[in-house]
Amino acid sequence: MDQGARRVTERRRIGSSDLMVSPVGLGAWAWGSKYIWSYGRTHGREDISAAWHRSLELGLNLVDTAEIYGIGRSERIIGELLREQRDEVVIATKYLPVTLTSRAIRRAAEGSLRRLSIKEIDLYQVHFPYPLHSMRATMREMERLVREGKVRYIGVSNFSAAQVEAARAALAREDVVSDQVHYNLIHRKPELVGLTEYARKEGVGIIAYSPLAQGVLTGKYGPHHRPGGMRRFMPKFSNRRLRRVAPLVDELRRVGGAHGRTPSQVALAWLLRDPNVVAIPGAKNAEQAAMNAGAAGLVLSAAELESIEGACRDCGMLA
């Protein structure tokens, strides 16, 4: 059922760029990822195609992937789906910094371009900070990719405010326009360490990944119903943790009921209360895509936000 799913017309600017994206995007981590997300068992190519087309139909235009997702399979799937709709979609992907030469960035970018079947990456992100890399060399190589027309904008992922500032200082002409970070109702580190405040002040967009805590906040899972694949063994899906978060999920369900929405949509709307944030929940089928789109436009009252904060405090899940 497409609860609250209307075409999303709102657009948010990513940082100082001219990339105008839907507040809810489409995260493609599960596309082709067999071990973590059970690709090939719980969902396949037909399901992903349906999720893609439903997302675009509902106005979602930001798609985020990475070279490591499915060992390149996620990018290849997107490349196949993208052929007739390139102008409608903002493509973000990520470079995995595991080698000691900045030249590897160029090889990685060219590999992503080939798999995605595009000429230019809209937002190219360093997947995480790597202390053995020279920040200056990394950022200057990213800058050269922009100058050569292979990349439009530079982003980072999993960077602290200090690391974002260092990356920005290493650039000569460009700027870091976004930081993609783990951010949701039970993982509040970007707030607690001042990253969201820094980003808002400095014009760096926040892209929230795992905005539903990989399914914990959807209401689908509990002590007697846990996910398959590697997620089943993650601490957040232990029986103890699921019992602790249950009161928060119940509050999300209660608030959602007043709006005809789901716990997932309320959890996403909580993130989107900050206009400098866009969220990229995953979608493995058309129904999930519609559910994600339905979060856009849901405005929570001050009383509802406070009740959600209270539930977070009561279950002791803030981190």
DRENPA-248792 format. One line per 2 residues: for each residue x, y negated, z negated of C-alpha. Coordinates in Angstrom, 3 decimals, always signed. Each point is the difference from the previous one (the first is absolute). Example, Ala and Ser with C-alpha at 12.3 -4.5 7.8 and 13.67 -1.06 7.14 Angstrom:
BEGIN
+12.300/+4.500/-7.800 | +1.370/-3.440/+0.660
//
This chain:
BEGIN
+0.000/+0.000/+0.000 | +1.373/-3.449/+0.977
-0.585/-1.688/-3.372 | +0.290/-3.750/+0.501
+1.797/+0.467/+3.321 | -0.571/-3.067/+2.140
+2.414/-1.333/+2.577 | +2.810/-1.809/-1.811
+0.564/-3.476/+1.410 | +2.159/-1.482/-2.762
+3.678/-0.430/+0.841 | +2.881/-0.714/-2.340
+3.377/-1.365/+0.978 | +2.966/+2.167/-0.967
+2.352/-2.360/-1.799 | +1.493/-2.696/+2.204
-0.611/+1.962/+3.211 | -2.737/-0.514/+2.559
-1.198/+3.590/-0.483 | -3.701/-0.223/-0.821
-1.240/+3.304/-1.384 | -3.079/+1.520/-1.576
+0.199/-0.015/-3.819 | -0.298/+3.788/+0.106
+2.310/+1.768/+2.409 | +0.663/+3.593/+0.919
+2.814/+1.900/-1.665 | +1.309/+2.903/+2.093
+2.157/+1.837/-2.543 | -2.282/+3.056/+0.174
+0.121/+0.149/+3.795 | +2.249/+2.917/+0.810
+1.182/+0.476/-3.596 | -0.390/+3.705/-0.643
+1.473/+0.498/-3.458 | -1.270/-2.997/-1.958
-3.304/-0.592/+1.788 | -0.750/+3.496/+1.396
-0.156/-1.110/+3.637 | -1.199/+2.931/+2.083
-2.081/+1.411/-2.860 | -2.205/-2.759/-1.409
+0.106/-2.188/+3.115 | +1.340/+0.164/+3.528
+0.430/-1.977/+3.209 | -3.742/-0.227/+0.706
-0.714/-1.344/-3.509 | +2.751/-2.609/+0.320
-1.294/-1.122/+3.382 | -3.459/-0.463/-1.534
+1.501/-2.004/-2.893 | +1.902/-2.200/+2.440
-2.972/-0.780/+2.216 | -2.343/-0.607/-2.949
+2.523/-2.344/-1.602 | +0.350/-2.083/+3.142
-3.734/+0.034/+0.577 | -0.458/-1.462/-3.498
+2.576/-2.734/+0.548 | +3.036/+1.408/-1.807
+3.045/-1.072/+1.999 | +3.066/+0.684/-2.187
+1.575/+3.455/+0.318 | +2.980/+0.893/-2.166
+2.325/+2.948/+0.539 | +3.694/+0.900/-0.377
+2.598/+2.037/+1.817 | +0.079/+2.462/-2.915
-3.750/+0.717/-0.044 | -0.385/+3.508/+1.367
+3.644/-0.333/+1.183 | -1.133/-2.279/+2.834
-3.298/+1.756/+0.670 | -2.077/-2.853/-1.447
+1.602/-2.491/+2.402 | -0.469/+2.353/+2.946
-3.685/+0.478/-0.789 | -0.479/-3.767/-0.210
+1.867/-0.428/+3.287 | -2.436/+2.347/+1.699
-3.039/-1.723/-1.507 | +1.334/-3.474/+0.682
+0.406/+0.121/+3.751 | -3.272/-1.700/+0.896
-0.308/-2.287/-3.032 | +3.413/-1.583/-0.595
-1.296/-3.580/-0.056 | -2.569/+0.830/-2.693
+2.420/+1.416/-2.566 | +2.779/-1.367/-2.216
+2.608/+2.757/-0.344 | +2.192/+0.172/-3.090
+2.643/+2.685/-0.415 | +3.016/+0.564/-2.206
+3.685/+0.843/+0.280 | +1.410/+2.546/-2.474
+3.402/-1.308/-1.204 | +1.903/+3.204/-0.684
+3.131/-0.521/+2.101 | +2.853/-2.347/-0.779
+0.063/-2.006/+3.203 | -2.289/-2.867/+0.877
+0.147/+1.171/+3.642 | -2.243/+2.863/-1.082
-2.789/-2.579/-0.269 | +0.177/-0.576/+3.739
-0.118/+3.716/+0.766 | -2.935/+0.409/-2.391
-1.904/-2.926/+1.507 | +0.523/+1.293/+3.521
-1.183/+3.451/-1.115 | -3.142/-1.501/-1.513
-0.644/-2.011/+3.158 | +0.227/+3.170/+2.096
-2.278/+2.024/-2.277 | -2.536/-2.822/-0.247
+0.196/-0.623/+3.768 | +0.233/-3.761/-0.523
+2.478/-2.703/+0.996 | -0.047/-1.994/-3.242
-0.687/+0.885/-3.654 | -2.226/-2.617/-1.626
+1.369/+0.507/-3.520 | +3.201/+1.980/-0.584
+0.689/+0.794/-3.645 | +3.006/+1.307/-1.929
-1.622/+2.928/-1.798 | +1.821/-0.473/-3.301
+3.120/-1.781/-1.307 | +3.151/+2.056/+0.331
+2.852/-1.173/-2.253 | +2.737/+1.441/+2.239
-1.103/-2.214/+2.893 | +1.117/-3.569/+0.454
-3.183/-2.081/-0.222 | +1.557/-2.607/+2.260
+0.917/+2.555/+2.686 | -3.426/+1.626/-0.186
-1.911/-3.260/+0.309 | +2.210/-1.360/+2.759
-0.601/+3.166/+2.023 | -3.741/-0.391/-0.566
+0.338/-3.586/+1.147 | +1.745/+1.074/+3.204
-2.914/+2.357/+0.729 | -2.344/-2.996/-0.274
+2.204/-2.062/+2.301 | +0.015/+2.807/+2.575
-3.792/+0.285/-0.020 | -0.122/+3.487/-1.537
-1.523/-1.260/-3.274 | -2.329/-2.940/-0.683
+0.319/-0.316/-3.778 | +2.165/+1.392/-2.801
-1.450/+1.590/-3.120 | +1.277/+2.054/-2.911
-1.493/+2.700/-2.190 | +0.498/+0.920/-3.660
+2.124/-3.124/-0.581 | -0.024/-1.955/-3.256
-0.365/-3.778/+0.082 | +3.780/-0.374/-0.424
+0.633/+2.443/+2.861 | -2.458/-1.821/+2.247
+1.777/-3.250/-0.802 | +3.368/+1.563/+0.828
-1.341/+1.306/+3.303 | -1.379/-3.416/+0.884
+3.300/-1.668/-0.874 | +1.834/+2.401/+2.340
-2.041/-1.127/+3.009 | +1.160/-2.908/+2.134
-3.097/-0.846/+2.091 | -2.783/+2.392/-0.940
-1.724/+0.666/-3.307 | -1.392/+2.995/-1.854
-3.755/-0.277/+0.471 | -1.206/+2.935/-2.133
+0.812/+2.479/-2.735 | -1.851/+3.332/+0.113
-0.298/+1.380/-3.510 | -1.733/+2.656/-2.083
-2.906/-1.945/-1.491 | -3.367/+1.069/-1.365
-2.136/-0.204/-3.127 | +2.150/+2.464/-1.942
+3.344/-1.018/+1.472 | +0.320/-3.682/-0.805
+3.767/-0.385/+0.114 | -0.089/-2.671/+2.777
-1.999/-2.193/-2.399 | +1.856/+0.919/-3.173
+3.453/-0.859/+1.394 | -1.130/-3.230/+1.676
+0.190/+1.187/+3.602 | -3.542/-1.000/+0.959
+0.498/-3.463/-1.502 | +3.326/-0.433/+1.800
-1.491/+1.167/+3.305 | -2.966/-2.365/-0.293
+2.282/-2.944/-0.773 | +2.533/+0.771/+2.741
-2.403/+0.942/+2.800 | +0.912/+3.693/+0.108
-2.980/+2.271/+0.644 | -0.625/+3.038/-2.204
-1.028/+3.213/+1.762 | -1.377/+2.451/-2.562
+0.682/+3.657/+0.739 | -1.652/+2.853/-1.901
-2.760/-2.465/-0.965 | -2.186/+2.897/-1.139
+2.842/+1.709/-1.897 | +0.091/+2.740/+2.656
-3.603/+0.907/-0.811 | -0.010/-0.315/-3.810
-2.313/-3.042/+0.195 | -2.440/+1.476/+2.507
-1.965/+2.028/-2.528 | +0.557/+3.179/+2.019
+2.409/+1.629/-2.421 | -0.156/+1.168/-3.593
+1.432/+2.681/-2.296 | -1.971/+2.667/+1.839
+0.498/-1.400/+3.497 | +3.531/-0.919/+0.997
+1.447/-0.686/+3.457 | +1.937/+2.508/+2.051
+3.500/-0.268/+1.422 | +2.841/-1.601/-1.951
-2.366/-2.530/-1.558 | -1.307/+2.756/-2.240
+3.360/+0.056/-1.823 | +0.348/-3.775/-0.438
-0.273/-1.210/-3.628 | -2.885/-2.328/+0.880
-2.103/+3.054/+0.909 | +0.672/+1.896/-3.201
-3.105/+0.920/-1.976 | +1.091/-2.314/-2.809
+0.451/-3.011/+2.280 | -3.248/+0.620/+1.838
-1.876/+0.157/-3.303 | +1.603/-3.268/-1.104
-0.956/-1.850/+3.175 | -3.575/+1.365/+0.049
-1.494/-2.935/-2.002 | +1.481/-2.473/+2.495
-1.424/+1.954/+2.926 | -3.358/+0.052/-1.787
+0.148/-3.801/-0.307 | +0.871/-0.330/+3.694
-2.985/+2.233/+0.740 | -2.269/-2.135/-2.202
+1.118/-3.280/+1.596 | -0.253/+1.499/+3.459
-3.515/+1.229/-0.695 | -1.142/-3.585/-0.516
+1.202/-0.839/+3.506 | -0.841/+3.256/+1.753
+3.726/+0.749/+0.286 | +2.376/+2.769/-1.025
+2.759/+0.064/-2.658 | +2.575/-0.160/+2.825
-1.523/-3.155/+1.419 | -0.041/-1.683/-3.398
+3.661/+0.932/-0.578 | +0.912/-1.516/+3.368
-2.095/-3.114/-0.640 | +1.879/-0.468/-3.281
+3.266/-0.225/+1.975 | -1.506/-2.276/+2.631
-1.017/-2.562/-2.618 | +3.485/-1.408/+0.685
-0.042/-1.624/+3.463 | +3.740/+0.645/+0.365
-0.571/+3.786/-0.105 | -1.044/+2.419/+2.719
-0.560/+3.679/-0.773 | +0.815/+2.996/+2.194
-1.973/+3.009/-1.243 | +0.378/+3.166/+2.001
-2.788/+1.482/+2.084 | -0.005/+3.619/+1.134
-3.423/-0.097/+1.674 | -2.686/-2.404/+1.194
-1.912/+0.102/-3.278 | +3.044/-1.127/-1.993
+0.698/-2.726/+2.561 | -3.530/-1.350/-0.399
+0.271/+0.202/-3.784 | +3.195/-2.074/+0.079
-1.532/-2.612/+2.286 | -2.966/-0.288/-2.354
+2.254/-1.471/-2.700 | +0.598/-3.162/+2.041
-2.457/-2.705/-0.950 | -0.790/+1.513/-3.400
+0.444/-2.816/-2.520 | +0.134/+0.977/-3.653
-1.301/-2.385/-2.651 | +2.155/-1.249/-2.861
-1.969/+2.240/-2.367 | +0.568/+3.037/+2.228
+3.716/-0.714/+0.262 | +0.211/-0.283/-3.781
-1.882/+3.254/-0.525 | +2.417/+1.753/+2.368
+2.992/-1.493/-1.851 | -1.499/+1.188/-3.274
-0.354/+3.531/+1.341 | +3.647/-0.090/+1.121
+1.121/-1.063/-3.460 | -2.190/+2.563/-1.740
+1.387/+2.932/+1.960 | +3.578/-1.231/-0.495
+0.846/+0.445/+3.667 | +1.599/-3.361/+0.730
+3.561/+0.356/+1.296
//
